[in-house]
Amino acid sequence: MKPINAVVDVHRTFKVHTEFYANPMARKTIILVNGSLATTSSFAQTVKYLQPQFNVVLYDQPYAGQSKAHNSNHQPISKEDEANILLELIEHFEASYLMSFSWGGVAAMLALAKCPERIEKAVISSFSPLLNEPMLDYLEKGLIYLKAVDRDGVGHLVNDTIGKHLPSLFKRYNYRHISQLDEHEYLQMHAHINQVVRMEAHCQMEYLARINVPLLFVNGEKDEYTTGQDVRVFADYLDDCQFATIEDAGHFLDMEHKSACQQSKTLLLNFLQHTTQRHIRYHAQPQAIAV
């Protein structure tokens, strides 16, 4: 089913391209939050298994994808801006659930810390509050390429690091997308990473402890950049959080192979629709890579 596309005016400051996948039988709506340098198309796999159960909302940040034509993009926006945009969209679409991917987890958790009344549960995938050695190395190299607007360098860096477990077809698509971004998109990401590396704003754990809804953190077994072990730090701050590991998967989870996609589907639907255990480890028989 094709989505209903619309541009939502947020606080008369940002215009945000949205895609609403309607399910006439669904009682709940879930909103998905992109990772860095990504657009709504990055959730193509995820929508396939969520839309039969829920209404699904995707959106592009003001500086990205189909939103950027509607905004000036003269200067980078903050993660706080992104959190406020998300809060507005939650109200606009009356969303009950939220799911974020990678760096989208920062804006998602900042929004959740404001305790939006509509949100009942949230899934935070491929995210960690800690910047470990592999992640710092990735970010520091990224700063060099992004500042220089080195499109080739950024494209190869992503595929050689967090994207190294992607199938070759997805790597080609990833490189083509990343290497053809507008200059302001690289500068936006440079500003964000520069802030994060200097630890000016990544995870304000005491602030995030205000989150009052059940959270499921999902990480890939092979992801050395946002590891399932590092994300467990949240257990010391959040009253109701669960942790899940996708077997034989890296950072991009359901995009990497069929088994990872099936595991992701099972974990998300079980968490959102049923009661789950404190820690989940999904065991599945290996399947062919989806290409």
ZIGIHU-V110931 format. One record per pair of residues at least 12 apart in sequence whose ideal C-beta (glycine too) atoms are under 6 Angstrom apart, sorted by the first residue. I is the first residue (numbers start at 1). J is the second residue. D is the distance in whole Angstrom. If there is no record, write none. Layout:
i:I j:J d:D
i:I j:J d:D
//
This chain:
i:3 j:19 d:4
i:3 j:20 d:6
i:3 j:21 d:5
i:4 j:20 d:4
i:5 j:19 d:6
i:6 j:18 d:5
i:7 j:70 d:6
i:8 j:92 d:6
i:10 j:85 d:5
i:10 j:88 d:5
i:14 j:62 d:4
i:14 j:85 d:6
i:15 j:70 d:4
i:15 j:71 d:6
i:16 j:59 d:5
i:16 j:67 d:5
i:17 j:60 d:5
i:17 j:66 d:4
i:17 j:67 d:4
i:18 j:59 d:5
i:19 j:40 d:5
i:19 j:58 d:4
i:20 j:57 d:6
i:21 j:47 d:6
i:21 j:51 d:5
i:21 j:56 d:4
i:22 j:55 d:6
i:23 j:51 d:6
i:23 j:55 d:5
i:26 j:54 d:5
i:26 j:55 d:5
i:28 j:54 d:5
i:28 j:96 d:4
i:29 j:55 d:4
i:29 j:93 d:6
i:29 j:95 d:5
i:29 j:96 d:6
i:30 j:54 d:5
i:30 j:56 d:6
i:30 j:97 d:4
i:31 j:57 d:4
i:31 j:95 d:4
i:31 j:98 d:6
i:32 j:58 d:5
i:32 j:99 d:5
i:33 j:100 d:4
i:33 j:104 d:4
i:33 j:108 d:5
i:34 j:104 d:5
i:35 j:101 d:5
i:35 j:102 d:3
i:35 j:103 d:5
i:35 j:104 d:5
i:36 j:103 d:4
i:36 j:189 d:5
i:37 j:178 d:6
i:37 j:189 d:6
i:39 j:60 d:5
i:39 j:64 d:6
i:39 j:65 d:3
i:40 j:58 d:4
i:40 j:60 d:6
i:43 j:58 d:6
i:45 j:254 d:5
i:45 j:255 d:6
i:45 j:261 d:6
i:49 j:265 d:4
i:57 j:93 d:5
i:63 j:185 d:6
i:63 j:188 d:5
i:73 j:184 d:4
i:76 j:188 d:5
i:76 j:191 d:4
i:79 j:106 d:5
i:79 j:107 d:5
i:82 j:107 d:4
i:83 j:107 d:5
i:83 j:110 d:4
i:83 j:111 d:4
i:86 j:107 d:6
i:86 j:111 d:4
i:87 j:111 d:5
i:87 j:116 d:6
i:90 j:116 d:5
i:90 j:118 d:6
i:96 j:120 d:5
i:97 j:121 d:6
i:97 j:272 d:6
i:98 j:119 d:6
i:98 j:122 d:4
i:99 j:123 d:4
i:100 j:124 d:5
i:101 j:125 d:5
i:101 j:126 d:6
i:102 j:126 d:5
i:105 j:124 d:5
i:105 j:127 d:3
i:109 j:208 d:5
i:112 j:211 d:5
i:113 j:207 d:6
i:113 j:208 d:5
i:113 j:210 d:5
i:113 j:211 d:5
i:115 j:212 d:5
i:119 j:213 d:6
i:121 j:213 d:6
i:121 j:214 d:5
i:121 j:272 d:6
i:122 j:215 d:5
i:123 j:216 d:5
i:123 j:268 d:6
i:124 j:217 d:5
i:125 j:218 d:4
i:126 j:226 d:5
i:126 j:251 d:5
i:127 j:226 d:5
i:128 j:226 d:4
i:128 j:230 d:4
i:128 j:231 d:5
i:129 j:203 d:4
i:129 j:233 d:5
i:130 j:230 d:4
i:134 j:224 d:5
i:134 j:225 d:5
i:135 j:225 d:5
i:138 j:161 d:5
i:139 j:193 d:5
i:139 j:197 d:5
i:141 j:157 d:6
i:142 j:193 d:6
i:143 j:193 d:6
i:145 j:157 d:6
i:146 j:186 d:5
i:146 j:189 d:6
i:146 j:190 d:4
i:147 j:190 d:5
i:149 j:183 d:5
i:149 j:186 d:5
i:151 j:179 d:4
i:152 j:179 d:6
i:154 j:178 d:6
i:155 j:175 d:4
i:155 j:178 d:4
i:155 j:179 d:4
i:158 j:178 d:6
i:159 j:171 d:5
i:159 j:174 d:6
i:159 j:175 d:6
i:162 j:225 d:5
i:162 j:251 d:4
i:165 j:222 d:6
i:165 j:250 d:3
i:165 j:256 d:5
i:166 j:252 d:6
i:166 j:256 d:6
i:167 j:289 d:5
i:167 j:291 d:5
i:169 j:291 d:5
i:170 j:255 d:6
i:205 j:237 d:5
i:209 j:237 d:4
i:211 j:238 d:6
i:214 j:240 d:5
i:215 j:241 d:4
i:216 j:242 d:5
i:216 j:271 d:4
i:217 j:231 d:5
i:217 j:243 d:5
i:218 j:244 d:5
i:219 j:231 d:6
i:220 j:246 d:5
i:220 j:249 d:4
i:220 j:250 d:5
i:220 j:251 d:6
i:220 j:253 d:6
i:221 j:245 d:5
i:221 j:247 d:5
i:221 j:249 d:6
i:222 j:250 d:5
i:223 j:250 d:5
i:223 j:251 d:5
i:225 j:251 d:6
i:228 j:245 d:5
i:242 j:276 d:6
i:242 j:278 d:6
i:243 j:279 d:5
i:244 j:267 d:5
i:244 j:280 d:4
i:245 j:281 d:5
i:246 j:260 d:5
i:246 j:263 d:5
i:247 j:282 d:6
i:257 j:289 d:4
i:257 j:290 d:6
i:258 j:287 d:4
i:258 j:290 d:5
i:259 j:284 d:5
i:259 j:287 d:4
i:263 j:282 d:4
i:263 j:284 d:6
//
